């Protein structure tokens, strides 16, 4: 049985420290951003909800969006009924923080990292829009499944997408060490 050697685990420990540090800083900045808008919904939450509403309207579901009077949420209305309430946690920024924290903790710091980061953020944004649109449909047709699909199914899909992009970054875009 071998003893613990700091040198052996040094790269892993430093990676985890960078990842956790970047994630905590990102969440602190995100928290300050969101609370700066309180009690109204933040810009990104409104923007994402409006985009999802515009897509739904374009495909035949006329949607109106409006900020809630007393909560940090944006409401989606269909036929004068509030169908979906989009909170700040649904704007996709937190998932993007997790994604970027890993990439910048893992490195290397190259143009590829910037391009992959931007591409990943765009992909996550599009996936989040799809998630909100699907949650709208679940809310309309299968309301009793809304909690499960929101809490587990679609959230799990977003984090699975992040995980797959991390694997792609490691396998395709980082130098191989001997």
C-alpha positions in Angstrom: 0.0 0.0 0.0 1.5 3.3 -1.0 1.4 6.4 1.1 -0.2 9.7 0.0 2.2 11.8 -2.0 1.3 15.5 -2.6 3.5 15.5 -5.7 1.5 12.7 -7.2 -1.9 14.5 -6.7 -0.6 18.1 -7.1 -2.1 18.7 -10.6 -5.5 17.3 -9.5 -5.5 19.3 -6.3 -4.6 22.5 -8.1 -7.2 21.9 -10.8 -9.9 21.4 -8.1 -8.8 24.5 -6.2 -8.9 26.6 -9.4 -12.3 25.1 -10.4 -13.8 25.7 -7.0 -12.3 29.2 -6.8 -13.5 30.2 -10.2 -17.0 28.8 -9.6 -17.2 30.6 -6.2 -16.1 33.9 -7.8 -18.5 33.4 -10.7 -21.4 32.7 -8.4 -20.5 35.7 -6.2 -20.5 38.0 -9.2 -23.8 36.4 -10.4 -25.4 36.9 -7.0 -24.4 40.6 -7.0 -25.7 40.9 -10.5 -29.1 39.3 -9.7 -29.6 41.2 -6.4 -28.8 44.5 -8.2 -32.1 44.1 -10.0 -34.1 43.0 -6.9 -37.1 42.7 -6.6 -37.5 42.8 -10.4 -36.2 40.1 -12.7 -32.7 40.7 -14.1 -32.0 41.6 -17.7 -30.9 38.1 -18.7 -34.0 36.4 -17.3 -36.2 38.9 -19.2 -34.1 38.5 -22.4 -34.2 34.7 -22.3 -37.9 34.6 -21.6 -38.6 37.1 -24.4 -36.5 35.0 -26.8 -38.4 31.8 -25.9 -41.7 33.7 -26.3 -40.6 35.0 -29.7 -39.7 31.5 -30.9 -43.1 30.1 -29.6 -44.9 33.0 -31.3 -43.1 32.4 -34.5 -44.2 28.7 -34.6 -47.8 29.6 -33.9 -48.1 30.0 -30.1 -48.7 33.8 -29.5 -46.9 34.5 -26.3 -46.7 37.7 -24.2 -44.0 38.1 -21.6 -44.1 40.5 -18.6 -42.1 41.0 -15.5 -43.8 39.9 -12.3 -44.9 42.8 -10.0 -43.5 41.4 -6.8 -41.0 38.7 -7.7 -37.8 38.3 -9.6 -39.5 36.3 -12.3 -40.8 36.9 -15.9 -44.2 35.4 -16.8 -45.1 33.8 -20.1 -48.8 34.4 -21.0 -50.7 32.4 -23.6 -54.3 33.4 -24.3 -54.3 35.8 -21.3 -53.2 33.0 -18.9 -49.9 32.9 -17.1 -48.5 29.5 -18.2 -44.9 29.7 -17.1 -42.9 31.7 -14.6 -39.2 32.0 -15.5 -37.0 32.7 -12.4 -33.5 34.1 -12.4 -32.1 30.5 -12.0 -33.6 29.6 -15.4 -31.7 32.2 -17.4 -28.8 29.7 -18.0 -26.0 31.9 -16.5 -25.3 29.5 -13.6 -24.8 26.6 -16.0 -22.5 28.8 -18.1 -20.5 29.6 -14.9 -20.0 25.9 -14.2 -19.0 25.3 -17.8 -16.5 28.2 -18.0 -15.1 27.5 -14.5 -14.0 24.0 -15.6 -12.6 25.2 -18.9 -10.5 27.9 -17.4 -9.4 25.7 -14.5 -8.3 23.0 -16.9 -6.7 25.2 -19.6 -4.6 25.6 -21.6 -5.1 29.3 -22.2 -5.2 29.5 -26.0 -7.4 31.0 -28.7 -9.0 27.5 -28.9 -10.2 28.0 -25.3 -11.8 31.4 -26.2 -13.5 30.0 -29.3 -14.7 26.8 -27.5 -15.9 28.9 -24.5 -17.9 31.2 -26.8 -19.3 28.3 -28.8 -20.2 26.4 -25.6 -22.0 29.5 -24.2 -24.0 29.8 -27.5 -24.9 26.1 -27.4 -25.9 26.3 -23.8 -28.0 29.4 -24.4 -29.8 27.6 -27.3 -30.3 24.5 -25.2 -31.7 26.6 -22.4 -34.1 28.3 -24.8 -35.2 24.8 -26.0 -35.6 23.8 -22.3 -37.9 26.8 -21.6 -40.0 26.1 -24.7 -40.4 22.5 -23.7 -41.3 23.4 -20.2 -44.0 25.7 -21.6 -45.4 22.8 -23.6 -45.2 20.5 -20.6 -47.0 23.2 -18.5 -49.8 23.4 -21.2 -50.3 19.7 -21.9 -48.8 17.7 -18.9 -48.9 20.1 -16.0 -48.6 17.4 -13.4 -45.2 16.5 -14.8 -43.9 20.1 -14.7 -42.0 19.7 -11.4 -40.2 16.5 -12.5 -39.3 17.8 -16.0 -38.1 21.1 -14.7 -36.2 19.9 -11.6 -34.7 16.7 -13.0 -35.2 15.9 -16.7 -34.4 19.2 -18.5 -31.9 20.4 -15.8 -30.1 17.0 -16.1 -30.0 17.4 -19.9 -28.3 20.8 -19.5 -25.7 19.5 -17.1 -25.2 16.4 -19.3 -24.5 18.8 -22.2 -21.9 20.6 -20.1 -20.3 17.3 -19.2 -20.1 16.2 -22.9 -18.6 19.5 -23.8 -16.0 19.1 -21.0 -15.1 15.7 -22.4 -14.8 17.1 -25.9 -12.5 19.9 -24.6 -10.3 17.3 -22.9 -10.2 14.8 -25.7 -10.0 17.1 -28.7 -8.5 20.4 -27.7 -6.0 19.9 -24.9 -2.4 18.8 -25.5 -1.7 15.1 -24.8 0.8 14.6 -22.0 3.1 11.6 -22.0 
